[in-house]
């Protein structure tokens, strides 16, 4: 089997990372929660949790019921998705690389000793203490930069601008309850058009554009939670491809995996 990389999380950034590692010769397993709250579902391996399998830009990921099934999938050259929020399977999988791509803005249990090389995305980690390297996820000049000491920029809580639009493009749950989308990802929406309901409370788009992402129907949400994203550029094709941000972060992870000076380089591993 090829060297194993474990990616904690399977959202859109995590998927870009896993896909890049897969294409560069790793056997990749993603670890997810039982009901992932992923907005950009069309480009997220997390969708395999709901559908059994998903293909993102030519790379297929398949839900595995256990570690043995995940190993079989890896031997077949496929990406495996395991429901394992505690990362208990890492001990059995024995990866050479672990990437924390949960994007929780804090460390949810990733340790320096989980693998010969451990990398984390975004704030909440200190390189050299929690992990070997940290990759910047904040849009701007340093996006994708690898830190071998210190960490990424603190979370601002303000969504990055796309097409010149920032916070207005992110739609938030109007109430606590269960979300039921009325629009599909890739469909055009107008300002104040209904895109979903949360226990009967309407969620309307704040801007016009294409519905870039929305949570899976039936998930429980809380008032104020990010649940959808509208892209003002209005190009439906962008909803089904990995974003520039995710690709930049994936490139940073690949650098961190093979870079000298942040723990043992994978170049030297058999």
Phi, psi and omega in degrees: 000148175294162176302139185267134171242131177251128178248118176280117186102154179215032174285194186292320177290317178299322180294318177300321178295309182298319179297316181296318179295319177301313182291339180262012169106008176267152164271123192244130173238129176258139178250126185230173173269169186291331179227078184295132179266071183258126182277312182274068187294332184289344178234034182229127176296344176300336179297340177297334178298323181270327189251349182093324176202157177206147177242127179239116180047050173085358180248124183266138173240139185233137177289129179252132181287338181202178184295321180299318178293323178297317178298320179298317179297318179296322178295334178274001179081021181250160177275133180254144174239123180244139171278104186201072183295338181271357180060033180293335183285347182300322180301320180281323183286331179051060181287155172273344182219133172237132178240120174273105180241031180288328180061042180273358183066013175201161182278121180256035173114004177287134185235155180297334185266011181289334182198166176302329175226126180234127184234146178231152178257130170079189184288162178106000181228149174244119178297135182091348179241300179273322185216171177282326182209153178237139179250131181291133179245357180282129178301147180131197187302325186263006181306127180086357180294144180258127177252126176258359169212152184073208183206186181282170178298146176299151179292128179273340184078001181251120179300142177293152183282138172233125183060030179081003182244130182256254187300331184295337182282342181269126179260139185241149182301132181279351182195168170286145177150205182251129183274139177228097180297144175248356176234151177262154175300133182101349179275148176282143177228153177255162175304133179071012176281142180292129177242340180191169171230147174240102185050045176088350179274124186289143171244119184245149179291139178275339182224171173267150180157203179253139179289104186280331180191153177201148182299155176297139180299139176096356179282146175278135181229164176242155182302129179093352180289142174294125183231346182202166184215127178250129181262115183290347179291338172070026179253105183301331182297333181289345179283347188240013176230154180295138185285164175300320179297312182297321178294322178295318179295318179299321176296322177296320178296318180297319175298313182299326182294323186252358185283138172285154173094008178220058185093189183287127181287138178293342178300328184271358185270148176267000000 
